[in-house]
């Protein structure tokens, strides 16, 4: 009887305990706050489906290992947090699951923070199946973090981070207190989706630590994540602490590198870098001591200098924490590098970075490529690196005298679609099967589609626009992304209002006589945030324009644009922009950024301003206005200012551009206006890659160059200067071939 009674009491106690563990659905912030205040181990707080706008969710609690406190969505993906909102959590054994942050931005510096105050941190907690998509501040240069991880022993898994458009790290492991060091966090199976080029420092996708704490240990494990076109800046991953491990991650067409910027004892193993010959795609960069880079696969990477496939940096003797510790006792072994252009040794060598690598090794690497037959570049003494057992294409040159054997270039595509060398070579270095360690579909929040956010030109409807007053403006107002507005050949179009471009759109006429477009506004066309413009076979004339200093045919918004735009101009005629002394074809305002600008096969005559004014980012912090600029097959005549002026000031080394191509153009009487400030026909300040070729410049001001840091590539070839002064430059770090003065 006593035994039965005890069993009955035990059962009752268990039932009472179970009764205190429950799931509570909440529909607003007040209900949420009350639920959090009363939450006990094992409880679940369920946010009701719908939009939660302008909410700051503070999730505090103390669960246990087997009974965490969970914050979840009623239906994963259907709780959408918008507006000025964020989430902070502190305590132990907390789980956040299934929320979506979009169409807004944080009112503080962090969207999700694993702390509720500087001393109240979250540990032994988990963030899973959460999405942050375009939750970006409208000011592109205002910095914030999407996820700030504090505390210890936290797990970040199966989350989706996509379309961060403003400055700031996407995910940061913070170490600014003892409670966040030696943290043993695990970051795994996350999808880091496309991030546009920022055009400035501060666009990292993942950063662990900072230079202030770089010699402290984080012991963070980053494994099986997918980095998809994470192009924010040079450092995709910025490792800035010690003891971290990166295993089994995939980098798909990502511009930049996994960079061991600070900190020691880093392991980088079995990661796959798939560049597919896209521009600026990079691999792994070694700085600091006791680094291990082994068994990584690198394919089709085109980045050079700090963006090479494999890079070993020079360091600064007795370096302060925020500069470059020399590479000491590090190893780069058993890696497979296929059709990648650059292996850089002693990179960054200069008066400051004068300490070459020492007591390090580069063993058993397979380096086979056919695009660049000079893949290995040596910038300083590399006697401190041991070379042994490496394999190189027999047709490639090699500045290293020993430690390499050569073989024919033989690469085949395996069953997984990856390009591989002969199996015998793989067996010799013990590489194992060449296979992605994680597939894209196995990462991120499973309910959230990995869709392309950018709409292509010419992918929508074709819409006829009749000649007349503001017919073009009205058609734009009714258009959708990707549409093509077709103007009548020979028709006349007058704008009495600004033509606002708010999405990708094409304005064109079919082959034949160009339609004539005039405007009574200071600017014909304004590219707004989210806009992109393609123009074909049109004629713009300034006869109807008002006398307004700074007129333009096209300009960007005067306000910050956090979505990159593009501008394509082809077979366009521009005449008589001369109502005053400052009438431009195109002006980019500060806080805007173009992925690409191109002018092809066009004729522009009698213009008092510049054709392209891309010089308004003047804070000298490495910020600039355009990534890729192309001028090809054009005729520019009687232009009072420059055909193009591009400015990138400062000495920051974390970005790639601008990259400029000028090919097959004719310039006549350019850059000689009385009020012209630069005195140049084309002015390039801080351009990182400039190629001018097959061009004639007649009766014009000179080309003017201002070369800055970053080892810019500047080549001017097959150019004829008629009655035009010689090239002007601040120093001789550029190359000319077949430049003729007549």
N, C-alpha and C positions, 0 to 999 in steps of 0.2 A: 504493500500500500504506500509506504514511504517513498519507494523508488518511482512508482507511478506518479505520485504527487510532485516529486522533484522534476520528473520529465515534463509534467504539465506546466509547471512554473517556468521551466527553461523555454518551452515552446511559446508561452505567453510573452516572455521577455523578448524572444527573437521577433515575434510578431509586432511587439511595440516598437522595437528598434527599426524594423522594416517600415513600420507605419510613418516613422519620422523621416524616411528617405523618399522624396517624391519629386515629380516633375511639375513645375509651375509655369504656365504660359502667361506672358506679360504682353501688353498691347501698347504701352507708352513708357516714357522715361520715369515717371513717378512709380509705376508698378514695378519697373525694373529695379529701381533703387531700393524699394521695400523688400523685394525678393532677395537681393544681394545681402541686405542687412541681416536677414534671417536664414541665410543658406548654411547648411550643415554638410559634413562629409557625405558624399553619395548623391547629393541633390543635383537636379538639372533645372536650369532656368532656360525657358524656351521663348525666344523672340517670335512674336506673331508675324506671319507673312505680310508683306507690304513694304512701303517706303518708310524708313526711319530718317527723317530729315532734321539737320541741325541738332544732333544729339552728341553729348560727350559721355560715353559709357565708362563708368569706373567699376571695375570688377575686382572686389577684394574677397578673400576667403582662405580657409585653411582646410584642404581636404587631406586625404591620406592616399598612400600608394594604391590601395585596392578600392578606395572610395573617393575618387576625385570629385570636385565640384565642377559641373559642366555648364558652359554657356553655349547654346546651340540655336539653330534656326528651326522653325516649325517644319519647313521644307528646305533642304539645302539649295541655295541659289535664289530663293524667293524672298529672303529678307535682304533688302537693298538699303544700304546706309548711304545717304547723300548729303549734299550741302556742306556746311561747316561742321564736320563731325570727326570724332576720333574714339579710340578705345585704349584704356590703360588698365593694367591688371597687376596685382601684387598679392603675395601670399605663397602658398605651396600647394602643389597638386591641383592645379586648375587646368581646364581644357576649354579652348575656344574652337568652335566647329561650325562650318557651313555658312559663314556670313560673306556678303559681297559689299565692297566699298567702291562706289563709282559716282560720277557726275558731282564731284565736289572737291574739297580739299580740307586739310586739317587746320583748325584755328591756332594750333600750337606748332611745335617743330617736329611732331611725330604723329603719324596716323595710328599706328599700333605701338604701344610701349609696354615693355615688361617691367614697369614700375609705375607707382602712383605718386611718388615723391622721391627726392634724391636718396632717401634712406629706406623707403618701402619698396622692395624689389620682389619680383616673381621668380621662384625657383621650382624645379621638378614639375614644370608645367609644359603644356603642349598647345601649339597653334596648328590646326589641321583643316584642310578643305576650305580655306579662306581665300577669297579673291580680292585683289586690289587692282582695279582697271581704270586708268586715266583719272585717278584721284589726285589731280595736279593743280597746284596754285596757278592762277592766270598770269602771274608775273614769272616769266621763265627763269630769271636770274635770282629769284627768291628761293632760298634753300630750305628743304625739309627732308625728313627721313620717312619712308613708308613703314618700315619695321625696325624698331630699335630693341635689341635683345640685351637685357640686363640680367643679373642674377646668375644662377648656376643650374646645370643639369636640365636645361630646357630642350625640348624637341620641336623643330619646325619642319613639318612634313606635308607633302601633297597640297601645297598652296600654289596659287597662280598670281604672278606679279607681272603686269603687262601695261605698256604705254605710259611709263612715267615721262612727263614732258617738261618738268621744271628741274632746276638744279637741285642736287642733293642725292645722297646714296639711296639706292632702292632698299637694301637690307644692310644694317650695320650691327655688328657685335660690339657693344660698348663696354669699356673696361676702366671707367673713371672712378671706381671705388674698389676696395678689397673684395667686396661682396660679388663682384663681377669678373674677377680674375681666376685663373685656373678653373674656368667655368664648365668645361666638358660638355658644351652644347653639341647637339647633333642637328645638322641642316641637311635634309635628304628628300629626294623625290619631289622637289619643287620645280615648277615650270617658270623660268624667267623669260617672258616673252619679249617681243621686239621693243627696243628702246631707241628712239631717234637720236641722231647725232646732236649733242648739246652745243657744240661750238665753243666750249669753255671748260675749264677745270670743274670738277664736282659732279661728273656723270657716271661714277662707278656703279656697278650693279650689286656687288657684295664687297663689304669692307670689314675686316676683323681687326679691331684695335685702331689706334692712331699713333703718330710718331711720338707723342708724349709718353705712351706706355709700351713702346715697341719692344723693349727688352724684358717686359713681363710676359708670363706664359698665359695663353688663352686655352690651349689644348682643345680647340674646337675641331670637330669632324664635319667635313663637307663632302657628301657622297651622293652619287646617282641623281644629280640634278641636271636639267636640260637648259642650256643657255642659248636662246634662239635669237640671233641678230641683235644682241645686246650691244648697241653701237654708241652708247653715251659718250665715252671717251676712251683714251688709251688703255686705262686699267679697268678691264672687265671685273676681275677680282683683284682687290688691293689687300694683300696680306701685310698687316702692320703690327704683328705680335708674334710671339714665339710658340713653338710646339704644336702648330696646326697641321692637319692632314687633309689632302684633297684627293679623293679616290673615285674613279668611275664616273666622272662627270662628262657631259657631251657639250661641245661648243660648236654651234651650227652657224656658219657664215657670220661669225661675230668679229667685228672690227675692234681689235685690241688684244690684250694678253692677260693671262694669269700671271700676276706680278708679285714677286716676293719683295715688296717695296721696303719693308722693315721687318725686323725680327729674325730669329735663328731657328734651327732645327725644324724646318718645314719639310713635309713629305708630299710629293706630287707624283702619283702613280696611277697608271691605267686610265688616264683621261684621253678622250678623243676630240681632236680639233679638226673640223671639216670646213675648210675655207672655200672649196670649190672654185678657186681662182677669183674670188670676189676681192675688190680693192681693200687694202689695209687689214686684211684678216691676219691675225697673229697667233702665237703659241704661248711660250713660257719664258719668263724673264727672271734670271737668278741675280739676286743681290744678297749680301750678308753671309753669315757663317753657317756651316753644317747643314746645307740644304741638299735634299735628295730628289732628283728628277729621274724617274725610271719607268720603263715599260709604257710610255705614252705613244699614241698614234697621232701623227700630224699630216694632214693631206691638203694640198692645194692652197697653201698660205702664201700671200703675196706681200705682206707687210715687211718693211725694211727698218733699219736702225733699231729703235727700242721695240718695234713691232715685229721683229723677225720670228721665224718658227722656233728657234732656240737661241736665247741670248744670255751671255754671261757678261755682266757689267764690270767696268772699272769702279773703284770706290774712292772715298776720300780718306786720306790718312788721319787717324784719330778723329773720326767723323763724329759730329754731334748727332743726337738721335734723329733729327729731322732731315739729315742729308743721306749719304750713301755709305754704309759700312762695306768695307772690302769683302770680296768673295774669298772665303778661307775654308778649306777642308769640306768642299762641296763636290757633289758628283752628278754627272749627267750621263746615265748609262742605259743601254738596252732600249733606246727609243727608235721608232720607225718613222722616218720623215720622207714623204713621197710628194714629188712635184711641188715642193715648197721652195721659195726663192732664196731665203737668207738665213744663214747661221752667223750670228754676230758675236765675236769674241773680243773682250776688252771694250765693249761698246760704251760710248759716252766719255771716252778718254779726253781730258782737257787739263788745263792748269790746276783746277780744283780736284777733279777725279783722276788723280795721278797714281793711285795704288792698283796695280794689276792683280788678277786672281792669283792665289797661291795655294799650294798643297791641295789642289783639286784635281778632278779627273773627268775625262770624257772617253768612256769605254763602250765598245760593242754597240754602236749606233749604226743603223742602216740609213743612208742618205742617198736617195735616188731621185733625180729630177732631170727634166729635159728642157724646161723653159729657160732657166738660168744656169749656165754652165760655169758660173763663178760663184757658187753658193756660199762659200766660207769667206768671211771678211775678218781680218785681224787688224785691230785698231791700236794695239799696244803690245808689250812683251807678254807672251803667253807661255813662257818657259815654266811658269808655276802650274800649268795644267798638264797632266799626264794623258797622252793620247795612245790608245791601244785597242786593236780589234775592230776599228770602225770600217765601214764599207761605203764606197763612193762610186758614182757613175764613172766609168773609165774615160769618158770624154770630158769630164769636168776638170777644171784647174783646181789646184789645192796649194795654199801657202804653207801648209803644215808638212814638214818633211818626213815624218814617221808616224806610225800608229794607224795607217789607213791601207786597206787593199782596195783594188778597183775591180769592178765587174761590169759587164754590159748592162745597159738600161733595159730591164725586162720586168714589166709590171702588168698584172692581169687583174680583172675584176672578179672577186669571189662571189659566193652565193648570197652574201649579205649586201652586195653592191659596193663593197669597199675595194679600193685599189691596193694590191699587195705585191710584194716581191716574191721571189721563189721561196717555196716552203723550206728548202734547205738553208737559206739564209736566216729565216725566222727560227728554225730549230737551233742553229748555231748560237744564237743569243738567248734562247729559251723564252721567246716572246709569247708563245701560245697562240690560240685561235684569234684571228683578227675579226672582232665582232663588237658591236656597240654594247657597252656595259649597261645601258638603259635606253629604252625607246621613248620617243616623244610622248606617245599616248599613255605611257605608264607614269607620267609625271603630272603634277598640278592637281587642281580640284577636278574630279572626274565628271562632275555635272556641267562644267563650264567649257564651252566650245572654244577651241584654239583657232579663231577666225582672223582673217586679214582685216585690219582696220582702215587701210588706205585704199581708196577707190581709184582705179586707173583712168587716165584720160581715154576718151572715146569709147567708154564701156556702156554708155547710156543711150538715150533716144537721140535721133537727129531731128532738130526743130528749125523750121524756116522762120527767118526774121525779115519782114518787109522793110523797105526803106522808109525813113520818116523821122519825126522828132520823138526821141525817147523810146522808140520801138525796141531798141536793144536793151535798154534798162528794164523795160517791162518784161521782156523775154527772160532776162536774167532772174528777175524776181520769181518767176514761175518755174525755173529750171531746177533740176536735181543733180546730184553728184554724178559725174561721168557723162553728162549730156553734151551734145555738139550743136551749137547754134550756127546755122548756115546763113550768111548774108548774101544778098543778090550781087552778082557781078555788075560793076559799074554803078551800083546804087549809092545814094548819099544818106548818111546817118548823122543826125545832130543830137548831142547829149546836152540837156539842160540840167541834169542831175548827175551826181556821181554814179558810176557803174560799180557796184559793190560785188566783189567776188568772194563768196562765202563757202564754196566747195570746189572741188576740181571741175573745171569747165573748159571747153574748147570753143573759140571764136574763129570762124574760117569762112572763106569763100571757095567755091570750086575753081579749078584752073580756068584762067581767063582774066578779064579785066578786074582790077582790084576795086572793091567798094571803098568809098571815101568816108572816113569817120572824123568828125570835128566835135569840139566840146566848148561850151560856154562856162565850164567850171575850171578851177585852177588845176585839177587833175582829171584826166579822162576816166581812169580805172583805178580802184583801190582794192588791193588784195587784203582781205580781212583774215582773222584767225580761222583756220580750217580751209582757207581757200588755196587754190592752185590754178594756174592759167596757162593755156596753150593757145597761141595765135598763129594763123596761117593765111597768107595771101590777102592781107588787108593793107590799106593806106591810111596813115594818120597824118593830119595836117593841122598846124597851129593857128590858122587864119582867124578862127572864131574865138580864140582863147582870151581871157581877161589879162590885164597887165598886173600880174600877181607874182611877186618875187618868189622864186622856188617852184614855179609851175612844173608839171610833169605829165607825161602821157600815162605812165603807170607808177604807182608807189605802193608801199605797204601801209598798213595801219600805223597811225602815230602812237598807238598803244601797244603794250607788250603782246606778242603772239607766242603762245606756248606750243603751238603746232607748227612744225616746219612746213614751208611751202616750196613750190617749184614754179619756174617760169620758163616757158619754151616759146621762142619767137622764130618763125621761119618764113622766108619769102615775103618780108614785110617792107613797105616803103614808108619813110618818115620824112616830112618836109616842113620847113619854115617854122621852126620853134624859135621865134625871134621877136616876140612881142616885148620882151625885156632882156636883160643880160643874164638871166639865170633860169633858163627853161631846159629841163632835163627829159631824157627819154624814160629813165627808170631811177627811182630813189628808194633805198632801203633805210628805214628808220631804226633807231636803236631798239634793242629788245626783240628783234625779229631775225629769223634765220632761214636761209634757203638751202635745201639739200642740193639743188642744181639750178643754174641759170644758163640758158644757151641762146645765142643769136646766130642764126644760120642763113646764108644766102639772101641777105637783106641789103637794102640801100637806104642810107640816112644822110640827109644833106641840110645845111643851113640851120645849125642848132647852136644856141648861145651857151648852153650848159654842157654837162657831160652826157654821154650815152648811158653809162652805168655808174651810179654813185653808190659805192659800197664802202664808205669810209666813216661811218658815224659811231662805231664802237671805239671810243677814244680813251677809255680808262686805263689802257696799257696793262691789262690783266690777262692777255691771251685770248680775249673774246673777239670774234669776227663775225661777218655777215653772210658768208656763202661757203659751202664746202667744195662744190665742183662748178667751175665756170668755163664755158666753151664759147669762143668766137671763131666762126669758120665760114669762109667763102663770102665775106661781106665787103661792101664799099662804104667808107665813111669819109665824107668830104665837108669842108667848111664847118668844122666843129670847134667852137671857141675854147672849150675846156678839154678834158681827156676823153678818149674813147672809153676808157675804164680806169677807175681808181679803186684800189682794194687796200684795206688797212687791217692789219693784225698786229697790235702793239704788245709790248711786254716780253717776258722771257719764259713764260710757262711752257712746259714740255709735254703736257698731257693730251694734246690734241693733234690731229693729222693735217688739217687744212690751213688755209685755202689751197686748192689745187686748180691751176689755171692752164688752159690750152688756148693758144691763139694761132690759128693756122689759115693760110691762104686768104689773107685780107689785104685790102688796098686802103691806105690812109692818105688823104690829101688835105693839106692846110688844116691840120689838127693841133690844138693846144696852144694857139698863139693869140688868144684873146687878151685884151689889156688888163682885165681884172683877174686873170687866171693865176691861181696861187702857186700851184706846184710847178708850173712851167714845163709840163710834160705832155706828150701825146698819149702815153699810157704810164700809170704810176702804180707800182706794186711795193707795198710795205709789209714785210713779214710773211710773204707768201711762201709756203713750204714746198710747193712743187709747181714750177713755172716752165712751160715749154712754148716758145714763140718760134714759128717756122713758116717758110714759104710765103713771106709777107713783104710788101713794098710800102715804104713810108716816104712820102714826098712832100717837100715844102712844109715840114711840120716840126714841132718841138720834139726833143729826144725822148726815148724810153728812159724812165727813171726807176731805179731799184733801190730799196733799202732792205738789206739782208740782215736778219736777226738770228737767234739761236735755233737749234733743232737740225743743224746740218741741212739746210734747204737745198733742193735740187733745182738749179736754174740753168736752163739751156736755151740759147738763142742761136738758131741756125738757118742758113739759106734765106737771109733777110737782106734786102736792098734798101739803103738809105739814100735818097736823092735830095740834095740840098737840105739835109737834116743833120743836126749835131750828133756827135757820138753818144753812145749809151752812158748815162750817168749812174753811179753807184757809190754807196758809202764804203764799200771795200770790194776786193777783186774775187770774191768767192762765187763767181758764176763762170759759165763756159760759153764761148762763142765758136761757131763753125761756119765758115763761108758767109760772113757778114761783110757786105760790100758798101762802101761809101762813094757816092758819085756826085 
